Amino acid sequence: MVGPSEDVLDAFGLSEPAVLLPGGQGETWRSGAVVLKRAVSESVWRAEVLATLPDSEAFRVPRPVRSLRGEWVEFGWEACELLAGATDVRRQDEVLTAAEAFHAAVAGLSRPDFLDGRNDPWSDGDRIAWREQSYDGSPAYADLTGPLVDAWRPVELVDQVVHGDLPGNVMFADGLPPAIIDWPVYWRPPSWASAVAVADALCWYGAESGLAARWAHLPEWGQMLIRALIYRMATDDLAGGAVTWTEARRSGYAPVIELALSYAG
């Protein structure tokens, strides 16, 4: 994996060699107290938001770092401060509580234009889950999602910017609020973001069904779980096709699909 060049380090005024950090899909690097990642379509927008977001006792965010020229992106890279802590996928109730506070803090932001230009399995999977885009998918995908599609109903909820990948992107450190990192921006109801986190935790992180029950007070919970699961499965299918659907993959989703349907009535 190729890390940031000397030009990138110089642009941000960094003197220490870049070291690859664990996680981050192998694309996150550290130079001293600064984290470097390749910029994406939302990098500048996200930096502007996080740079001015008021401090909170309920959560932390990584503050973006400007380059020496005052820019958020240089040579295709963005930078932010290194935060103390480590992720812990066993602490999903705390993840969801911090996310609620974070979503309340960003609730007044307008819908960002870059969302319309994103074309990747995650963005397309999200649109498919909300029936903004049609998709037939592989036979295994159609078989798994069929009951969810049948139970899908329209909802009337307020959309806003949300974090679409919470479970492994909240860090914990003793004496500090949880830190919300690696923000993939979506324009959906906050209860959908929570449902994605719960579905992920149930499918892949060993959470028990009580997690879903504890958050069932959120608006349109059953419908949000349905959309969360379709989103994840459509993304899987788009990214990997039919070979994605190993027995382990199918068995990870199957009980959570049944649980979601029970909340959808």
Beta strands, then each sheet from edge to edge (+ up, - down):
strand 1: 19-20
strand 2: 28-31
strand 3: 34-38
strand 4: 73-74
strand 5: 77-81
strand 6: 86-87
strand 7: 160-163
strand 8: 170-172
strand 9: 179-180
strand 10: 185-188
sheet 1: 1+ 2- 3+ 5- 4+
sheet 2: 6+ 8- 9+
sheet 3: 7+ 10-
end
